[in-house]
């Protein structure tokens, strides 16, 4: 029996299909998703870049839903209703401590916060 895919998994996969992946001159790959502002993933390999992108998209969806930011409707999937946001929280297991209400001056501060949250979750 194939594994069950949640609406949040389907949303993240739809975002992934919209990703722009580029090889870097110094080696490795970088990826952005035009519909997910602020997301920049990288990796030494294409597979590593995609794994990084999936993790960042998961956190981005959770953060935007938790803070009431409007999520783009992707491939007909709309997570902006109360029910959609509840599914995001259920799927993601709540937000990391200290996430709500935080803003960052630049991508470096945001990346440092993601690293901090990853360590706290481990």
N, C-alpha and C positions, 0 to 999 in steps of 0.2 A: 504494500500500500504506500503511495507516495506521501511525503510529509505535507501537512497542512500549511498553507500560506495565509498569513493574516493580511488584512487590508493595509497595514503599515508596511509589511514586507513588499506587497505589490506596489505601494507608493514609492518606496525606496528603490525598487527595481526600475520603475518608470523613470525616476530621476537619473539613475545610473545610465539608462539608455540615452539620455540627453547629454551625457558628459562629453567634454572635449579633452582628449588625451594627447599630449605632445611629448616627443622625446626631447630631453634636455641636452644641450651642447656638452655639458660636463659629464653626461651619462645619467641613466635613470629616466624616469618619466614624471610628468606633472599632469594633474587633471583638475578641471573646473567644471561646474554645472551652472549654466546661465540662470536657471530657475531657482538656484539655491545660493543667494548672495553670501559672500564671505567664505565659501568652501574652496579650499585649495588643498589637494592631496598630492603626495609624491611617494616615490618608491624607487629602489635600485633596479627593480624589474617591473614589467608591466603588471604581473600578478600582484606584486607588493603594492603597487600604486592603486590597483583596484581594491585590494583589501583595506588600505588606508582610506580610500574614498568611501567605501561602504560604512566603515566605522564613523567617519566624520558626518556622513549623511544621517546616520542613526541619531547621533547627538544633536545635529542641527534640527531635525524634525522634532525631537523631544523638547529642545530648548524653545523653539518658536511656539510650539503648542502650549508649553507650560507658561509662557509669558504673554500669551494672547496675540502674538503677531499673526497676521493672516498668511496662511500657507497657500502657495499657488495650487490651483486645481490642475492636476497632471493626469492625462489620459482618462479624464472623467472621474478621477478619485478626488473627493473633496473632504478634507479632514477638519474643516473649520467649524462644523456644527459642535454642539455640546457633546453629542455622541461620538463624533470623530475624535475630539480631543480626549475624551475618556478612553477610547481605544488606544490612543498613543500612550497615555499614562499606564494603562494596563499592560500593553506590549513591552514598554521600556522599563517598567518597574519603578516609576517615580523618577524625580530629578535628583542629580547629585547634590550633596550639601553645598550651599553657597552659590548656587547657580542663579536663582531668581533675582532679577533686578540688577544684575551686573552688566556693565558696559565696558568696552575696551577701546583704547585710543587707536590701536592699530592691530594688524594681523599678528605681530610678534607677541603682544600681550594676550591675544585670544589663543594662540597656539600654546603659550605657557600655561594658560588656564586649563586647556584641554589635557595637557600633559599632567598637570596637578590632579585633575579629576580622574584621569586614568589610573594614576598611582593610588589614589584614595579608594578606587573601586577594586583594586587588586588585592 
